[in-house]
Amino acid sequence: MKALGAMLALLALPWLASAQAEQASPPAAVDGGASAAPATTAKGATHRDPFRPFTLDMHPEARVQATPLQRYDLGQLTVVATMWDVNPPRAMVEDSFGMGYIVTLGTPIGRNGGVVTAIEPQRVVVEERGLDLYGKEQTNRIVLETPKEEGPSQPVRERK
């Protein structure tokens, strides 16, 4: 009987030691898994988190959405009016709720970091810069046009 008790004590010893070590260590900062630092083991070797996607580190800078226009997808916005004969040219875009916003050249617009690059008669050209799957920078041109009489039109994407 004493041998059985000693055997159980030996089996429970590693579990008790790890539980005491967890209680003694300070709590780690909770960041939702967004930390870029690899995990460190007790021996000092670093390992990559196997559950962290590779694409998370492709855009190291955090985008701060500063304007209400940056909260919309470009498909949710409709060009209502354009004024290209003034300096600087202006256009008015409207969201799905009917709220209007005036944009000029260089106005940030869209969730993907788009910028208004041209305002022409009845259309607004937006350029979005991003990385493709291979890490190469890619520029997409999106043309927002005023709707025809039939109904609202969808934005047209062009590759540059």
C-alpha positions as CSV (number, residue, x, y, z in Angstrom):
1,M,0.0,0.0,0.0
2,K,2.9,2.3,0.8
3,A,4.4,1.6,-2.6
4,L,1.2,2.6,-4.3
5,G,1.1,5.9,-2.4
6,A,4.7,6.6,-3.3
7,M,4.0,5.8,-6.9
8,L,1.1,8.2,-7.0
9,A,3.1,10.9,-5.4
10,L,5.8,10.5,-8.0
11,L,3.2,10.7,-10.8
12,A,1.6,13.8,-9.3
13,L,4.9,15.6,-8.7
14,P,5.5,17.1,-12.2
15,W,1.8,18.3,-12.3
16,L,2.2,20.0,-8.9
17,A,5.5,21.6,-9.9
18,S,4.0,23.1,-13.1
19,A,0.9,24.3,-11.3
20,Q,3.1,26.1,-8.7
21,A,5.2,27.6,-11.5
22,E,2.1,29.0,-13.2
23,Q,0.9,30.6,-10.0
24,A,4.3,32.1,-9.3
25,S,4.7,33.6,-12.8
26,P,3.3,37.1,-13.4
27,P,0.2,37.2,-15.6
28,A,1.0,37.9,-19.3
29,A,-0.5,40.9,-21.1
30,V,-3.6,40.0,-23.0
31,D,-3.4,41.4,-26.6
32,G,-5.8,39.1,-28.5
33,G,-3.0,37.2,-30.2
34,A,-1.9,40.3,-32.1
35,S,1.6,40.3,-30.7
36,A,4.3,39.9,-33.4
37,A,6.9,38.4,-30.9
38,P,7.3,34.6,-31.1
39,A,6.6,32.5,-28.1
40,T,9.6,31.7,-25.8
41,T,10.0,28.4,-24.1
42,A,11.6,27.7,-20.7
43,K,14.9,26.8,-22.4
44,G,15.0,30.2,-24.2
45,A,14.3,28.8,-27.7
46,T,11.8,30.8,-29.8
47,H,9.0,29.3,-31.8
48,R,6.5,30.7,-34.1
49,D,2.8,30.5,-33.1
50,P,1.4,27.7,-35.3
51,F,-2.1,29.1,-35.1
52,R,-1.2,32.6,-36.2
53,P,-1.8,33.2,-40.0
54,F,1.1,34.2,-42.2
55,T,-0.9,37.1,-43.7
56,L,-1.1,38.9,-40.4
57,D,2.4,40.2,-40.7
58,M,2.1,41.5,-44.3
59,H,0.8,44.9,-43.1
60,P,2.9,45.7,-40.1
61,E,1.5,49.3,-39.7
62,A,-1.9,49.5,-38.1
63,R,-4.4,51.5,-40.1
64,V,-6.3,54.1,-38.1
65,Q,-9.7,54.9,-39.5
66,A,-9.9,58.7,-39.0
67,T,-12.8,59.7,-41.2
68,P,-16.4,58.4,-41.6
69,L,-15.7,57.7,-45.3
70,Q,-13.0,55.2,-44.3
71,R,-15.7,53.1,-42.6
72,Y,-17.5,52.3,-45.8
73,D,-16.7,49.9,-48.7
74,L,-16.6,51.7,-52.0
75,G,-19.6,49.7,-53.2
76,Q,-21.7,51.4,-50.5
77,L,-21.0,54.9,-51.8
78,T,-22.7,56.6,-54.7
79,V,-21.5,59.6,-56.6
80,V,-24.2,62.2,-56.5
81,A,-22.5,65.3,-58.1
82,T,-19.2,66.4,-59.4
83,M,-17.7,69.8,-59.8
84,W,-14.5,69.5,-62.0
85,D,-14.4,73.1,-63.3
86,V,-13.3,74.6,-59.9
87,N,-9.9,74.5,-58.3
88,P,-9.7,72.1,-56.5
89,P,-12.3,69.8,-58.1
90,R,-15.0,68.5,-55.7
91,A,-17.5,65.7,-55.7
92,M,-20.3,64.6,-53.4
93,V,-20.7,61.0,-52.5
94,E,-23.6,59.6,-50.6
95,D,-23.8,56.5,-48.4
96,S,-26.7,54.1,-48.3
97,F,-28.5,56.1,-45.5
98,G,-28.5,59.3,-47.6
99,M,-25.7,61.1,-45.8
100,G,-23.6,63.2,-48.2
101,Y,-19.8,63.7,-48.0
102,I,-17.8,66.2,-50.1
103,V,-14.5,64.8,-51.4
104,T,-11.5,66.5,-53.1
105,L,-8.3,65.2,-54.5
106,G,-6.3,63.3,-51.9
107,T,-9.3,62.5,-49.7
108,P,-9.0,59.1,-48.0
109,I,-11.9,56.9,-48.8
110,G,-12.9,53.2,-48.3
111,R,-11.8,50.5,-45.9
112,N,-8.8,49.5,-48.0
113,G,-6.8,52.8,-47.7
114,G,-8.1,54.3,-51.0
115,V,-7.4,57.9,-52.0
116,V,-9.3,60.1,-54.5
117,T,-6.9,60.7,-57.4
118,A,-9.2,62.2,-60.0
119,I,-12.6,63.9,-60.3
120,E,-13.9,64.0,-63.8
121,P,-17.4,64.7,-65.2
122,Q,-19.8,62.2,-63.6
123,R,-17.1,60.0,-62.1
124,V,-14.6,59.8,-59.3
125,V,-11.4,57.7,-59.5
126,V,-10.0,56.1,-56.4
127,E,-6.7,54.3,-56.1
128,E,-6.0,51.6,-53.5
129,R,-2.5,50.4,-52.8
130,G,-1.9,47.0,-51.2
131,L,0.2,43.9,-51.2
132,D,-0.7,40.8,-53.2
133,L,-0.1,37.3,-52.0
134,Y,3.5,37.4,-53.1
135,G,4.3,40.6,-51.1
136,K,4.5,42.8,-54.3
137,E,2.8,46.2,-54.1
138,Q,-0.3,46.5,-56.3
139,T,-2.4,49.5,-57.2
140,N,-6.1,49.1,-58.0
141,R,-8.1,51.9,-59.7
142,I,-11.8,52.0,-58.8
143,V,-14.0,54.2,-60.8
144,L,-17.2,55.4,-59.0
145,E,-19.7,56.8,-61.5
146,T,-23.0,58.8,-61.1
147,P,-25.9,56.4,-61.4
148,K,-27.8,56.3,-64.7
149,E,-31.5,56.7,-64.9
150,E,-32.1,52.9,-64.5
151,G,-30.6,52.7,-61.0
152,P,-27.3,52.8,-59.0
153,S,-24.2,51.4,-60.7
154,Q,-21.5,49.2,-59.2
155,P,-18.0,50.5,-58.9
156,V,-15.6,49.4,-61.7
157,R,-12.2,48.0,-60.7
158,E,-9.2,48.5,-63.0
159,R,-5.8,47.1,-62.5
160,K,-2.9,49.4,-63.0
